Amino acid sequence: MNIGIIGGGMMGLALAYRLSQQGHKITVFESNKQLGGLTTHYDYGPFVWDRFYHVILPSDTDLINFIKEIGLGDKLRWRPTLTGCYIDQKLYSISNTIEFLLFPPLTIIGKLRLAITLLYGSRIKNWLKLEKIPVEDWLLKLSGRNTYEKLWKPLLLAKVGENYKRVSAVFIWAYIKRLFSARDSSLHKEQLGYVEGGYKTVFDQLEKLISAAGGNICTGATVEYIAPSTEGGMWIEHNGVKEHFDKAIFTGPVNLLEHITAPDLVNIAGTSDKVEYLGVICMALITRKALVPYYVVNLADQRIPFTGVIGMSNLVSLQETAGLHITYFPKYIHFKDPLFEKSDDELRKVFFQGLRLIFPDINTDDIVVAHINRATKIQPLQVLNYSRLVPKIITEHEDFLILNNSQFVSDTLNNNTVVNHVNEFMKKSFL
């Protein structure tokens, strides 16, 4: 079949690859000039790396198998990493069992209750009951006030910002499932991974394989309208051009779907206006020296304007980044937050105020450059009873299919989840 796929992010390209390997002719339409969506790359000057931070866990089996399948298994790199916590104006390491047991801010009882929370959370199967419980209430009940304030709240702030007050317990349940799988129980060390060259390597390879199978990848291609053909199949209009396909698959956000499809093509029960999104503003700081020895530092300080510190160069080899260190400073905010309207220079000033609080002795001569990257819609906000708010999308035509992240009602958004959903989609739709 001749199949058109709207969206050139991880989901669209993984799907395009799978279908092209089955012998279908694929055309991918991506509105941006670069492939990858939220996983795209950025030219930092001396080197090219991911625009936002990404990491691979040992438990990300769908993603790891996919990377191996497309011929990049020899590009996977693994390294033990450290975890830190900034609390009471001090940096602590909590990278192994001994450090955790000695972690001064937590009491012995608090540490015990944390262990119980993790064990209990990892064994929960029915996540629907958690949708009715605010994440703060759930964690306070299981872990207690001390552990919540010192550990869980900083983690929530790092992942969803101030929106944690409206998020359900499903969010942290999904996170618990993935978070601690990174730990090698025999070594008691955290093993994390990445692909040599960053995700640009993955997308370059996918583009190569799809093209070799006869497919087309169109960047800078804005899809304006999708409508059924009277003779079967679908019409896709893009950049003033109209093309016919046997099937069309949409991988973009729901609100875009409503604007570019024929009225009788899709039935959306409910409205996408009810779905709120989490956005991110992320400063990528390039320095000549490392700021921290940790991959991630959780922040328990309300004065800090960002929500975490990601020492990417403590995972990624310096050979990948021209001998320079890259550290990400993300701030997760509501997609309608007025902070998105500020200029890059204004945001740099805000972020540098927090930077100097944590690192008062930072030498400005060691700073090469600070880039501001932003995305308004990185994932739906899992508020209370989120699964009821998600519009139920029913395609009214057998030649039009939809696969997007609004369907991730009990998963965190990461590339392993994306590949898993693509695999399940293939089983159901193309046998």
C-alpha positions in Angstrom: 0.0 0.0 0.0 0.9 3.7 -0.4 0.7 5.1 3.1 1.1 8.7 4.3 2.2 9.4 7.9 1.7 12.8 9.4 4.4 13.5 12.0 8.2 12.9 11.8 8.9 12.4 15.5 9.9 9.1 17.1 6.4 7.7 16.8 6.0 8.6 13.1 9.4 7.4 12.0 9.3 4.2 14.1 5.9 3.5 12.5 7.2 4.4 9.0 10.1 2.0 9.5 7.9 -0.9 10.6 5.6 -0.4 7.7 8.3 0.1 5.1 9.8 -3.2 6.2 6.5 -4.9 5.4 6.8 -3.7 1.8 4.5 -0.6 2.0 5.6 2.6 0.3 5.7 5.3 3.0 5.7 9.1 2.9 6.3 11.0 6.1 5.2 14.6 6.5 7.0 16.7 9.1 6.2 20.4 9.4 9.6 21.2 11.0 12.8 21.4 9.1 14.4 18.7 11.3 13.1 15.2 12.1 12.7 14.0 15.7 10.0 16.2 17.3 10.8 16.5 21.0 13.8 14.2 20.4 15.4 16.4 17.8 19.0 17.7 17.9 20.5 21.1 18.2 23.7 22.6 16.9 25.5 23.9 20.0 28.4 25.3 18.0 31.4 23.0 18.7 29.1 19.9 18.6 25.6 18.7 17.9 23.6 17.0 20.5 19.9 16.5 21.7 17.9 19.7 22.1 16.4 18.3 25.3 17.9 15.6 27.6 17.1 12.0 27.1 18.3 8.8 28.7 17.9 5.0 28.1 17.2 2.7 31.1 18.2 -1.0 31.1 14.5 -1.8 31.4 13.6 0.1 28.2 13.6 -3.2 26.3 11.3 -2.1 23.5 13.5 0.9 22.7 16.8 -1.1 23.1 15.5 -3.9 20.8 14.4 -1.3 18.3 17.8 0.4 18.3 19.4 -3.0 17.8 16.9 -3.9 15.0 17.8 -0.8 13.0 21.5 -1.7 13.1 22.7 0.6 15.9 23.3 -1.9 18.7 27.0 -1.2 18.5 26.3 2.5 19.2 24.6 1.9 22.5 26.8 3.1 25.4 26.2 2.4 29.1 27.7 4.0 32.1 27.2 3.9 35.9 26.0 7.4 37.1 25.4 9.2 40.3 22.3 10.9 41.7 22.3 14.0 43.8 20.0 16.1 45.9 20.2 19.8 46.7 18.6 20.5 50.0 19.2 23.0 52.8 21.7 24.7 50.5 23.9 21.6 50.3 24.5 19.0 47.7 24.2 15.4 48.8 24.9 12.2 46.9 22.2 9.5 47.1 23.7 7.1 44.5 23.8 3.9 46.5 22.3 2.1 49.4 24.8 3.3 52.0 24.6 6.9 50.9 20.8 6.7 51.0 20.8 5.3 54.5 23.2 8.0 55.6 21.2 10.8 53.9 20.8 13.3 56.8 17.6 15.0 55.7 15.6 11.8 56.0 14.9 10.0 59.3 15.2 6.3 59.7 11.5 6.0 59.8 11.2 8.1 56.7 13.6 5.9 54.8 11.7 2.8 55.8 8.4 4.3 54.7 10.0 5.3 51.4 11.0 1.7 50.8 7.5 0.6 51.6 6.1 3.2 49.2 8.3 1.9 46.4 7.5 -1.7 47.0 3.8 -1.1 47.3 3.7 1.2 44.2 5.6 -1.3 42.1 3.1 -4.0 42.8 -0.1 -2.0 42.0 -1.8 -3.4 38.8 -5.1 -1.4 38.8 -3.9 2.1 38.1 -7.4 3.4 37.6 -8.1 3.7 41.3 -5.0 6.0 41.6 -6.6 8.4 39.1 -9.0 9.6 41.9 -6.2 10.4 44.4 -4.0 13.5 44.3 -0.4 12.5 44.1 0.5 14.6 47.1 -2.2 12.9 49.3 -1.0 9.4 48.2 2.6 10.1 48.9 2.0 11.8 52.2 -0.1 8.8 53.4 2.5 6.2 52.4 5.8 8.0 53.0 5.0 10.6 55.6 5.6 14.4 55.7 9.4 14.3 56.2 10.1 12.0 53.3 7.5 13.8 51.1 9.0 17.2 51.7 12.6 16.1 51.4 12.5 13.7 48.5 9.1 13.3 46.8 8.2 16.9 46.5 11.5 17.9 44.8 11.1 15.0 42.4 7.5 16.1 41.5 8.7 19.7 41.0 11.5 18.3 38.8 9.1 16.4 36.6 5.9 18.6 36.5 6.8 21.9 38.2 4.0 23.5 40.3 1.5 21.5 38.4 2.1 18.6 40.9 -0.7 20.0 43.0 -3.2 18.9 40.4 -1.7 15.7 39.3 -3.0 12.3 40.2 -1.1 9.4 41.8 -1.0 7.7 38.4 1.9 9.9 37.4 4.2 8.9 40.3 3.1 5.2 40.0 4.2 5.2 36.3 7.4 6.9 37.3 8.2 4.4 40.1 7.8 1.5 37.6 10.5 3.0 35.4 12.8 5.0 37.8 14.3 2.2 39.9 14.7 -0.3 37.2 17.9 1.6 36.3 19.6 0.2 39.3 21.8 -2.9 38.9 20.9 -4.8 42.1 24.2 -6.7 42.0 26.3 -3.6 41.8 23.9 -1.2 43.6 24.9 1.3 40.9 22.7 3.2 38.5 23.3 2.1 34.9 22.1 4.6 32.2 22.6 4.6 28.5 22.6 6.6 25.3 23.2 6.2 21.6 26.6 7.4 20.3 25.9 10.7 18.5 22.7 11.3 20.3 19.2 10.8 18.8 20.4 12.4 15.6 22.1 9.1 15.0 18.8 7.2 15.4 16.9 9.5 13.1 19.6 9.6 10.4 19.5 5.8 10.4 15.7 5.6 10.2 15.7 8.1 7.4 18.3 6.0 5.6 16.4 2.7 6.0 13.0 4.2 5.1 14.5 5.8 1.9 16.2 2.5 1.0 12.9 0.8 1.2 11.4 3.2 -1.3 9.9 5.7 1.2 9.9 9.5 1.2 10.6 11.8 4.1 9.3 15.3 3.6 10.5 18.0 6.1 9.1 21.5 6.1 5.9 19.9 4.9 2.8 21.3 6.6 -0.3 19.2 6.2 -3.3 21.4 5.7 -6.1 19.0 5.0 -6.9 15.3 5.1 -10.1 14.0 3.5 -11.4 10.7 2.1 -11.4 10.0 -1.6 -14.7 8.9 -3.3 -12.7 6.2 -4.9 -11.2 4.9 -1.6 -8.1 5.9 0.3 -7.2 9.4 1.5 -6.2 12.8 0.1 -3.5 14.6 2.0 -2.9 18.3 1.1 0.4 19.8 2.1 2.2 23.0 1.0 -0.5 23.5 -1.7 0.0 20.0 -3.1 -2.7 17.3 -3.1 -1.6 13.6 -2.9 -3.6 10.4 -2.8 -2.7 7.5 -0.4 -4.3 4.2 0.3 -4.1 4.9 4.0 -3.2 7.9 6.2 -1.9 7.7 9.8 -1.9 10.7 12.0 0.6 10.9 14.9 0.2 14.6 15.9 -1.7 16.2 18.8 -5.5 16.0 19.0 -6.1 19.8 18.7 -4.3 19.8 15.3 -6.3 16.7 14.2 -9.5 18.7 14.6 -8.3 21.5 12.4 -6.9 19.6 9.4 -9.4 16.7 8.9 -12.7 16.7 7.0 -15.7 17.0 9.4 -16.9 13.5 8.6 -13.5 11.8 8.9 -13.2 11.7 12.7 -15.6 11.6 15.6 -14.2 13.1 18.8 -16.3 12.4 21.8 -15.5 15.3 24.1 -13.2 18.2 23.4 -9.5 18.4 23.2 -9.8 21.7 25.1 -10.1 19.7 28.3 -6.7 18.2 27.9 -4.0 20.3 29.5 -0.4 20.0 28.4 2.9 20.2 30.2 5.5 22.4 28.6 9.2 22.9 29.3 11.8 25.7 29.1 15.2 24.2 29.2 18.6 26.0 29.4 21.4 24.0 28.0 24.6 25.4 29.5 27.9 24.6 27.8 31.0 24.9 30.1 34.7 24.0 30.1 34.4 22.3 33.5 31.8 20.0 35.1 29.3 21.7 37.4 28.3 18.5 39.3 29.5 14.9 39.4 25.9 13.7 39.1 23.7 12.8 36.1 20.6 14.2 37.9 20.3 16.6 40.9 16.8 16.9 42.4 16.2 20.3 43.9 14.5 20.9 47.2 14.8 24.7 47.2 11.9 27.0 46.3 14.2 29.8 45.4 15.6 28.0 42.4 13.7 29.0 39.2 14.4 25.7 37.4 13.3 22.3 38.5 16.3 20.1 38.1 20.0 19.9 37.1 20.9 17.3 34.5 24.7 16.7 34.2 24.6 15.1 30.8 28.4 15.0 30.5 28.5 12.6 33.5 26.8 10.1 31.2 27.9 11.1 27.7 31.6 10.9 26.8 33.3 14.2 26.4 34.5 13.0 23.0 30.9 13.5 21.9 30.8 17.1 23.0 34.2 18.4 21.8 35.7 18.1 25.3 33.0 20.5 26.7 30.4 19.8 29.4 26.7 20.1 28.7 24.3 20.6 31.6 20.5 20.9 31.2 18.4 23.1 33.5 14.7 22.3 32.8 11.7 24.1 34.1 8.3 22.3 33.6 5.4 24.6 33.4 1.8 24.7 32.2 1.6 25.1 28.4 -0.2 28.5 28.8 2.3 29.9 31.3 3.2 33.5 30.5 6.9 32.5 31.0 6.8 31.1 27.4 6.3 34.7 26.2 9.6 35.9 27.6 12.6 36.3 25.3 15.7 34.1 25.5 17.7 36.8 27.1 15.1 37.4 29.8 15.0 33.6 30.6 18.8 33.4 30.7 18.8 36.1 33.4 16.2 34.2 35.4 18.0 30.9 35.1 21.4 32.4 35.9 20.0 33.8 39.2 19.2 30.2 40.3 22.5 29.0 38.9 24.5 31.3 41.2 22.5 30.2 44.2 23.6 26.6 43.7 27.0 27.4 42.4 28.1 30.7 43.9 31.7 30.1 42.9 31.0 29.5 39.3 33.6 31.2 37.0 32.0 33.0 34.1 35.2 32.3 32.1 34.3 28.6 32.2 30.9 29.3 30.6 31.0 28.9 26.8 27.4 29.6 25.9 23.8 29.2 27.3 21.1 28.1 24.9 17.3 28.4 25.7 15.2 25.6 24.3 11.4 25.4 24.8 8.4 23.3 23.9 4.9 24.2 24.9 3.4 20.7 24.6 5.6 17.8 25.7 2.9 15.6 27.2 -0.6 15.7 28.6 -0.9 16.7 32.2 -2.2 13.7 34.1 -4.7 15.5 36.3 -7.4 13.7 38.4 -9.5 11.3 36.4 -7.4 12.1 33.3 -8.6 9.0 31.4 -12.2 10.4 31.5 -11.0 13.8 30.1 -9.2 12.3 27.1 -11.3 12.7 24.0 -12.4 9.4 22.6 -11.3 9.5 19.0 -13.1 7.3 16.5 -12.1 7.3 12.9 -15.1 7.1 10.6 -13.0 5.8 7.7 -11.1 2.5 7.5 -8.3 4.2 5.6 -7.6 6.8 8.3 -5.8 5.7 11.5 -4.6 7.6 14.6 -1.7 7.0 17.0 -0.6 9.8 19.3 0.5 10.4 22.9 -3.0 11.4 24.1 -3.6 7.6 24.3 -0.9 7.3 27.0 -3.3 7.4 29.9 -1.2 5.3 32.3 2.4 5.8 31.0 5.0 8.4 31.2 6.1 9.9 27.9 9.5 8.5 26.9 10.8 6.8 23.7 10.4 3.3 25.2 6.7 4.0 25.7 6.5 5.4 22.1 8.1 2.3 20.6 5.9 0.0 22.7 2.7 1.7 21.4 4.0 1.5 17.8 4.6 -2.2 18.3 1.1 -2.7 19.7 -0.4 -0.6 16.9 1.2 -2.8 14.3 -0.2 -6.0 15.9 -3.7 -4.6 15.9 -3.7 -2.7 12.6 -1.3 -4.3 10.2 -1.0 -8.1 10.7 
